[in-house]
Amino acid sequence: MKNKIGRILVVLGFILIISSSLFLFKQKNKIKQKKEEALNLETQFEQGLSNKIENEKVEKVVQESQEDHVLQNDLSDIDKELRDEIPNSAVGVIRIDKIGVLMPILDNTSEKALLRGAGLLEETDLPSSKDNTIAVLAGHRGGRNESLSFIKIDKLINGDQIKITTAEETLYYSVVGWEVIEPNDWSKFTREEDKAKLILMACHPYPKNDKRLLIKSELIDSKTTDEIAAD
């Protein structure tokens, strides 16, 4: 009887090991796929900027000559194709090389959005180079997204760089500070004249998660379509 129970336990242990290994392998592949999707999305936004510049140049020539109406229609089709390639809810891509973050920015903070990437907090601004704006991006720490989440944002220090790519601009922010707040405290999300601010928000301390950690940053450089064209 003891031998039979022992064999059953060995088999169950073996099954558990195999199941765990398969789960870890599957999870690793999911993370790899998400990273590749974010990288492709970043490339699409960057190519969209480049193509937009070229289209604007051609459109200017067409408008001046007022001859080639077919070409104008073709340009409109190209713009539509570029827009269709980018998921409707994605407004950009955030990259923080120091902590390995590369994920899409979604236009809301629903659970579905936060499983895909970072979410733009309601009533804050889209990331841009405009003064008197503040963009607040919420993200999970760990969970299904593991290293691609905000799990390591507490490692960021003043001067670290955050890059955001949108369909209009490439934006570079520098970390200027951090703060821990209560989960329902939105008083810190204030706009300042002559500043374009970005705040990353995640649960804290991990994994207790009863507070919120804010990583504050300010815009230090940006490239718009006009500036890229001038280069």
C-alpha positions as CSV (number, residue, x, y, z in Angstrom):
1,M,0.0,0.0,0.0
2,K,2.8,2.4,0.9
3,N,4.6,1.6,-2.3
4,K,1.4,2.3,-4.3
5,I,0.9,5.7,-2.6
6,G,4.6,6.5,-3.1
7,R,4.3,5.8,-6.9
8,I,1.2,7.9,-7.1
9,L,3.0,10.8,-5.4
10,V,6.0,10.4,-7.7
11,V,3.6,10.6,-10.8
12,L,1.8,13.6,-9.4
13,G,5.1,15.3,-8.7
14,F,6.3,14.6,-12.2
15,I,3.0,16.0,-13.6
16,L,3.3,19.1,-11.5
17,I,6.9,19.7,-12.7
18,I,5.8,19.3,-16.4
19,S,2.8,21.5,-15.9
20,S,4.9,24.2,-14.2
21,S,7.5,24.1,-16.9
22,L,4.9,24.4,-19.7
23,F,3.3,27.3,-17.9
24,L,6.6,29.2,-17.5
25,F,7.5,28.5,-21.1
26,K,4.1,29.8,-22.3
27,Q,4.4,32.9,-20.1
28,K,7.9,33.6,-21.3
29,N,6.7,33.4,-24.9
30,K,3.7,35.7,-24.1
31,I,6.1,38.3,-22.7
32,K,8.4,38.0,-25.7
33,Q,5.4,38.4,-28.0
34,K,4.2,41.5,-26.2
35,K,7.6,43.1,-26.4
36,E,7.8,42.4,-30.1
37,E,4.3,43.9,-30.6
38,A,5.3,47.0,-28.7
39,L,8.5,47.3,-30.7
40,N,6.5,47.0,-33.9
41,L,4.0,49.6,-32.7
42,E,6.8,52.0,-31.9
43,T,8.2,51.5,-35.4
44,Q,4.8,52.0,-37.0
45,F,4.5,55.4,-35.2
46,E,8.0,56.4,-36.2
47,Q,7.3,55.4,-39.8
48,G,4.1,57.2,-39.7
49,L,5.9,60.4,-38.8
50,S,8.4,59.8,-41.6
51,N,5.7,59.0,-44.2
52,K,3.6,62.0,-43.0
53,I,6.6,64.3,-43.7
54,E,7.1,62.8,-47.2
55,N,3.3,63.0,-47.9
56,E,3.3,66.7,-46.8
57,K,6.1,67.5,-49.2
58,V,4.4,65.8,-52.1
59,E,1.1,67.3,-51.2
60,K,2.7,70.8,-51.3
61,V,4.0,70.2,-54.8
62,V,0.7,68.9,-55.9
63,Q,-1.2,71.8,-54.4
64,E,1.2,74.3,-56.1
65,S,0.8,72.7,-59.5
66,Q,-2.9,71.8,-59.0
67,E,-2.5,69.2,-61.7
68,D,-2.2,65.7,-60.3
69,H,-5.6,65.0,-58.5
70,V,-5.0,61.2,-58.7
71,L,-1.9,61.5,-56.6
72,Q,-3.8,63.5,-53.9
73,N,-6.3,60.6,-53.6
74,D,-3.4,58.1,-53.3
75,L,-1.9,60.1,-50.5
76,S,-5.2,60.0,-48.6
77,D,-5.3,56.2,-49.0
78,I,-1.8,56.0,-47.6
79,D,-2.7,58.0,-44.6
80,K,-5.7,55.8,-44.0
81,E,-3.6,52.6,-44.2
82,L,-1.2,54.0,-41.6
83,R,-4.0,54.8,-39.3
84,D,-5.6,51.3,-39.8
85,E,-2.3,49.6,-38.9
86,I,-2.3,51.1,-35.4
87,P,-4.7,49.8,-32.8
88,N,-7.5,52.3,-32.2
89,S,-6.9,52.6,-28.5
90,A,-3.1,52.9,-28.7
91,V,-2.0,56.6,-28.5
92,G,1.8,55.9,-28.3
93,V,4.6,53.7,-27.0
94,I,6.6,54.2,-23.8
95,R,10.2,53.1,-23.6
96,I,12.4,53.2,-20.5
97,D,15.6,51.4,-21.4
98,K,17.1,51.5,-17.9
99,I,14.4,49.2,-16.5
100,G,13.5,47.4,-19.7
101,V,10.0,48.9,-20.2
102,L,8.7,48.9,-23.8
103,M,4.9,48.8,-24.1
104,P,2.0,50.5,-25.8
105,I,0.1,53.4,-24.2
106,L,-3.7,52.9,-24.3
107,D,-6.2,55.7,-24.1
108,N,-7.9,54.5,-20.9
109,T,-7.1,52.7,-17.6
110,S,-9.5,49.7,-17.9
111,E,-8.3,46.4,-16.7
112,K,-8.1,45.2,-20.3
113,A,-5.9,48.2,-21.2
114,L,-3.6,47.7,-18.3
115,L,-3.1,44.1,-19.3
116,R,-1.8,45.3,-22.7
117,G,0.4,48.2,-21.4
118,A,0.2,51.6,-19.7
119,G,-3.1,53.5,-19.6
120,L,-3.7,57.2,-19.9
121,L,-5.5,58.5,-16.8
122,E,-8.8,60.1,-17.4
123,E,-8.8,63.9,-17.5
124,T,-5.1,64.2,-18.1
125,D,-3.5,65.1,-21.4
126,L,-2.1,63.1,-24.2
127,P,1.7,63.1,-24.1
128,S,2.9,66.1,-26.1
129,S,5.4,69.0,-26.2
130,K,2.7,71.5,-25.4
131,D,3.2,73.7,-22.4
132,N,0.8,73.6,-19.4
133,T,0.1,69.9,-19.9
134,I,0.3,66.8,-17.8
135,A,0.1,63.2,-18.9
136,V,-0.4,60.5,-16.2
137,L,0.3,56.9,-17.2
138,A,-0.9,54.1,-14.9
139,G,0.6,50.6,-15.1
140,H,0.7,47.3,-13.2
141,R,3.7,46.2,-11.3
142,G,4.5,42.7,-12.2
143,G,1.6,40.4,-12.9
144,R,1.1,38.9,-16.4
145,N,3.4,41.6,-18.0
146,E,6.3,40.8,-15.6
147,S,9.4,42.8,-16.7
148,L,7.4,44.8,-19.3
149,S,5.3,46.4,-16.5
150,F,6.2,49.2,-14.1
151,I,7.6,46.7,-11.6
152,K,11.0,48.4,-11.5
153,I,10.0,52.1,-11.7
154,D,11.1,52.6,-8.1
155,K,14.7,52.1,-9.5
156,L,14.4,55.3,-11.6
157,I,16.3,58.3,-10.3
158,N,16.6,62.0,-11.2
159,G,18.0,62.4,-14.7
160,D,16.9,59.0,-16.0
161,Q,15.2,59.3,-19.5
162,I,11.8,58.2,-20.6
163,K,10.9,58.2,-24.3
164,I,7.4,58.3,-25.7
165,T,6.6,58.0,-29.4
166,T,3.2,59.1,-30.7
167,A,1.9,59.6,-34.2
168,E,2.8,63.3,-34.0
169,E,6.0,63.5,-32.0
170,T,8.9,61.7,-30.4
171,L,9.2,63.0,-26.8
172,Y,12.0,62.7,-24.3
173,Y,11.4,63.3,-20.6
174,S,13.8,63.4,-17.6
175,V,12.9,62.1,-14.2
176,V,12.8,65.0,-11.6
177,G,11.4,63.2,-8.5
178,W,9.0,60.7,-7.0
179,E,6.3,60.6,-4.4
180,V,4.1,58.1,-2.6
181,I,0.4,59.0,-2.3
182,E,-2.9,57.5,-1.3
183,P,-4.8,55.6,-4.0
184,N,-7.5,58.2,-4.4
185,D,-5.3,61.3,-4.2
186,W,-5.4,63.1,-7.5
187,S,-4.2,66.5,-6.1
188,K,-0.7,65.9,-7.4
189,F,-1.8,66.0,-11.0
190,T,-1.5,69.7,-11.6
191,R,-0.5,71.5,-14.7
192,E,2.3,74.1,-14.6
193,E,2.8,77.0,-17.0
194,D,5.7,76.6,-19.4
195,K,6.1,72.9,-18.5
196,A,5.1,69.6,-20.3
197,K,5.0,67.0,-17.5
198,L,4.7,63.2,-17.5
199,I,3.9,61.1,-14.4
200,L,4.1,57.3,-14.2
201,M,1.9,55.8,-11.5
202,A,1.9,52.3,-10.1
203,C,0.9,50.4,-7.0
204,H,3.3,50.6,-4.0
205,P,4.9,49.1,-2.1
206,Y,5.1,46.0,-4.2
207,P,3.4,43.5,-3.6
208,K,1.3,45.0,-0.8
209,N,0.1,47.7,-3.2
210,D,-2.0,49.8,-0.8
211,K,-0.4,53.1,-1.9
212,R,0.6,54.7,-5.3
213,L,4.1,55.5,-6.4
214,L,4.4,58.5,-8.7
215,I,7.5,59.0,-10.9
216,K,7.6,62.6,-12.0
217,S,9.3,63.8,-15.2
218,E,9.5,66.8,-17.4
219,L,10.0,67.2,-21.1
220,I,13.5,68.0,-22.1
221,D,13.4,67.4,-25.9
222,S,11.0,66.6,-28.7
223,K,10.9,66.1,-32.4
224,T,7.9,67.0,-34.4
225,T,7.3,66.3,-38.1
226,D,8.6,69.7,-39.1
227,E,11.8,69.3,-37.1
228,I,12.4,65.8,-38.4
229,A,11.9,67.1,-41.9
230,A,14.5,69.9,-41.3
231,D,17.0,67.3,-40.2
